[in-house]
Amino acid sequence: MNYIEVRCVPAHGNHTADLLIARLAEIGFESFVEEADEIQAFIPFDSYTQKIKEELSSDEMKELLSSFIIIEIPDQNWNAVWESAYEPVTIKGLCTVRAPFHEPIPGIIYDIVIEPKMSFGTAHHETTSMMIQYLLELNVEGKSLLDMGSGTAVLAILAGMKNASPIIAIDNDEWAFNNALENVLHNNQGQIEVLFGDSSLLQGKKFDVVLANINRNILLRDIPDYVSCLPDKGLLVMSGFYEEDLPMISQKCADSGLKFVSSKIENRWTSACFILEK
């Protein structure tokens, strides 16, 4: 399958990056890579319809997008790009996230094998790295856990290796959903339940720990849904937003009954942990 890559420059820099990604996802783009000053959005060639082309040039999109270029990526070249550029990531000397074509690193406690393909969650991005750091610090053994916006399911897999149970991973990107199913089996974590959907699936479910690595606007919308799943002293750990967004995120959490615990910051990207105190 060939893919179309659209390299986008947000109209107002990082302040509109999250909105731009959300809008691109709405019109059909499946996966995204966020660089310092551009967003790379991917969609299967056959899905790149005239309607989507018109959407990219619409007045609404122009408010979010200052410029873009379109590149067709043959499928056979995609795998070659990953094999030439994708490197293993080791976090805190405890956890490695690597592709199947990499050899295991001796002495690593948590060796996670990810078929990266086009799903977010390879630990190369600061947000995933910080979420992994939090998960390494937490005692999740025997605790129920939700990986919301799971991408490759790397967080759910690490939680499984740390004996969290039960674990549910949810993503509304079909490619990510299928990739997550593949990855949990690769890592012998078939007990992880992978679901296709969004926060509407959370009704009636309870988790001791909720992990959500998405984007600021979706987090702000869905924080009350996450809180509804938590018991007293339950933890919510989030990332996918910038340092300047933390006060906004913290206020929304406070309004929902959560207390700020701590935060991590890497290159302005931020992750934060909150606890529910009823």
N, C-alpha and C positions, 0 to 999 in steps of 0.2 A: 504494500500500500504506500502510495506517495503522500507526502504531507505538504501543506502550505505553511510557511512561517511568515508572520507579519511582524516586522520590527517596528515598534511604536515608540515615539517620544511623547511622554505626557505633556499636556498643554501647560501645566503649572508645576512641573517637577514632581517631587515625591508627594506633594500635597494632594495630587489627583491620581497617583499611581493605583491606589486601592480601588478607587471608583472606576478607573479605566479597566482594570482587571475584571471587576464585577460585571461591568457592562459587556465586555468582550465574551465573558462566560455566558451571559444571557443570550447573546446572539448566536452562540454555537461553538466558540473556541474551547478546546478541551484541556489544554495544559499551558503553563506559563513559566518563564524563567525571568526573574527580575534582576537586572543589572543596575549599575550606579545611575545611569541616565537614560535607560531604555527598558522596554518590556518586550520580550519575545513571546508571541502567542502562536499556538499551533492548532491546526485543524486538518482533518483528512481532506485530501484533494477533492474527493467526490462530494464532500459536504460544503465545499467552498462555492456556494451558489451565487447567482446574480443578486439575490436579496441581501446576502451578507456583504457583498461588494458595495451595494448601495448604502447599507447601514454604516460602513466604515467612512463613507463620505457625507453622511447626514449632518445636519446642523447640530443635533444633539451630541454626536460624537466629536464634532469640531471643538466643543467646549472642553473636552477631556483630552483630545489628541491633537498635537501641533503638526505632526508629520508621521508618515509611515512608508516602509518599503516592503515589497512582497517577494518572497523567495520560495521556489518549489524545491522540496527536499525529497529525492528518491529514497525509498525505504532502505535499500541496500547501503546507502551512504550514511544513514542514521546510525546503524549499529557500528559502522567503522568510526564514526565521530566519537561515540561513547568509548570504544575500546582504546582509542588514541588519546582521549582527553580525560576520561574518568579515572580518578585516583582514589584509593581507599582513604577513609577518614578515620582517625583514631582520636577518641575523646577521653581525656583524663587518664590515659593509659589503661583504661578498663574496657572500653567498648570500641570495636571497629565495625564500620559499615563499608562493605566491599562488594564488588560485582563477582559473579561466578568465575570470571576469567582471571581473578586475582588469587594468589596463594594465601592461606591463613597466616596471620602474624603470631609467632610464638608468644606465649605468656598472656594473651588477651583472654579475659574472663568471658566477655559477651561478644561473640563473633557473629555478626549479622550479615547475611548474604542477600543482596537486593538486586533484582533485575531492574535497573533504573528506567529503561525505556523512556516514557514521557510523563511520568508521574512525579509530583513534588514530594520530596522526602528522602534525599540521598545523603543528608547531613553536611553537604557542602555549603548550604545556605545557613547563615547565622541563626535564623529562627529555629530550624530543626536541631542544630547543634546545641543551642541553649535548652531546648526542651529535653534533649537526651541528658544533658547535665543535670537538670532537675530530677529526672527519673532515676538517674544513678544515685542521687542523694536521698531519695525517698525510700522508705520501707513499704513496699507494696505487697509483700508476701501474704497470700490469702485474702487480699482485698479486691473488691470488684472495681473494674476500671473501664472507662470509656475513652477511646481515641477518636475525637471528632474532627472531621476534615482530614482523614487518615492518610491520604496520598498512597505511598508505597506500603503503609502499615508498619513502618519502621519502629514507631513508638509502641504500638501494640505488641510487636514481636519482642522488643526489649522487655516490656512489662511481663510477657509470658516467660521469658528467660529468668525473670526475677520472681517467678511463681505467683504473680497476681492471678486471681481467678474469682469470678468469670471475667472475660474481656470481650468487649464489643468494639469494632472499628467501623466507622461510618464515613462515606464520602458520596457526594452527589455527582462526581465525574465518573462516567461509565468506564473510561480507560483506567482510571485510578482504582476503581472497584475491582476490575478484572486483574489488574497488576497486584493488588493487595491479596487476592485469593491465591495467586501464584506464589507470592513471597511467603505467606504464612506456611504453606506446604514445604517450600524450599528449606525453611528454618525449623521444620518439625514442630510447628505451633498450630497444628490443625484444629486445636480446641478453640482458637479465636474465632468468634462469629463476625463475619464481614457482611455489612449491610449496604445496600445502595439507596441513598436518600439524604434527607437533611434533618434538621432538629425536630421536625414533626414526628419522627420515629421515637422520640424520647419519652413520649407520654406514658406514664405508668412505670417507667424504669427507674432504678436506683443504683447509684455508684458511689463507692467511697472516694474515688479519685476521678476527676474529669480533666482530660487533656484536650486542648483546642488550639491548634496552630492553623489559623485561617487568615483573615484580614480584619482590619479595624472595624469596618462597617458591619460585617456579619457578626463579629463578636459583640458589638454594642447592641445589635438586634437580638442576639440569642442568649446573652448572659442570664436573663431570667429563666429561660428554659433549662440551662445548665444547673442553675441553683435549685430548681424544682426537683432535680435528680439527686441532690446531695443530702446526706444525713447531717446531724449536728457534728461538727468538727470535720466534715468532708472538705476535700481540697479541690480547688479549681486552679489549674495551671494553664496559662495562655501565652501565645506569641503570635507574630504576624503583624506587628504594629511598630511605630517608631517611638523613640524616647519622648518626643514632645506630645505623643498621644496618651502617655501613661496617666496623666491627671484625669483625662476624660474617661479612660477605662476604669480607673480606680473609683471615680465618682459613681459610675454606673454600677459597679460592684457594691459600693457602700449602700446605694439605694436599694440593692437587692439583698442586703443583710450579710454581705461578705466583709471580712476584715483583711486588710493588706498584710502580707507576711514578708515578702522580699521580691527583689527584681534582679535581673541580669541584663547587661547592655553590651552589645558588640556592634561596632560600626553604626551606631544609632538605632539598630534593630533592638527590640526589647522583648523580654519574657518576664512574666510576673506570676507570683503565687498568692492565692487568697484562700482564707478559711472561712467556713460558715459557722457562725456562733449564734445559736438560737436562744 
